[in-house]
Amino acid sequence: MWNCLYDITMQTPIGNRYGSMNVTVNQNHVDGILTILKKATPFDGSICEDGNCRISGQLITLMRTIPYDAVGRITKSSLWLILKGEQETFEVSGSVSDSNVSAPKEQAL
């Protein structure tokens, strides 16, 4: 089992939107929280050993809730997904957040 926090960018018709994605992988199951558009929503799905995955969840906008299915790849260093809603498709990409990496320890003099 492993867990990573990613800084993500979602490409939309009105410009890029920025957020985060907290991902937990346990064998062939993936789940977590997608935080974007000032809303945090859960997702879950399946993942292969090579990182190829399929997840489902919801995006909550100011105007509506968009159920989505996504396919792509999640690794311990980066992610890339195509989210498909009822009428729209969004590309999401990201890399491990700096806050996910432990700070280096000071060396004794």
Order of alpha helices (4+ residues) and beta strands (2+ residues): beta-beta-beta-beta-beta-beta-beta-beta
